[in-house]
Amino acid sequence: ETGVTQTPRHLVMGMTNKKSLKCEQHLGHNAMYWYKQSAKKPLELMFVYNFKEQTENNSVPSRFSPECPNSSHLFLHLHTLQPEDSALYLCASSQVEWAGGTFTDTQYFGPGTRLTVL
Amino acid sequence: KQEVTQIPAALSVPEGENLVLNCSFTDSAIYNLQWFRQDPGKGLTSLLLIQSSQREQTSGRLNASLDKSSGRSTLYIAASQPGDSATYLCAVSFGFQKLVFGTGTRLLVSP
């Protein structure tokens, strides 16, 4: 496996189900991200993890619960979702580096999980 | 609020045409700007990244320009091909891990 992988690629769940999305990066990066892409809306940043620590929660409802057990894996646990949560969920990773007062954090994206909530 | 806008939302051209996609952003204090390609149901593929100190970047038939003072970037595609059909996303880094995306331009190149 290379780059950023996500499983499953497609998921259909009811509003009372509990499911998890998985992301794995094979790039040796130190930061991972969850994004949501809804129809006709820009990608929205949901969570950011740096060195396994959550550093950003972009006002995401508690029915979405992220977990980062190590720098290569990122999960998004889902429970009691709503139909409006149906979207493409994208994972990304980057190697964050600071030098000379500036930073680089070019992000590499996975293929996404298409989630449908019935 | 920092926002990114892309015009047009959709574009249909015959094969062989040169075309320009536009991206505008509300805050000139950016770190870099990136153009991505997204195929239906797929993830994002990075095409070009322009640092704030640069004016343009080129890769094959693609050329991206950046004018920070006017808050604009363009992606120029030369001699378009049906395989170029995809959605093109502009993303602006307004700060550390603050990547803001536009809604994209959906391009269809017909044979």
Interface residues (C-beta under 8 A of the other chain):
Chain A: V4 Q6 A31 Y33 K40 K41 P42 L43 L45 V48 N50 T55 E56 L88 L90 S94 V96 T102 F103 D105 T106 Q107 Y108 F109 G110 P111 G112 R114
Chain B: V4 Y31 Q34 F36 G41 K42 G43 L44 T45 S46 L49 L89 A91 S93 F96 Q97 L99 V100 F101 G102 T103 G104
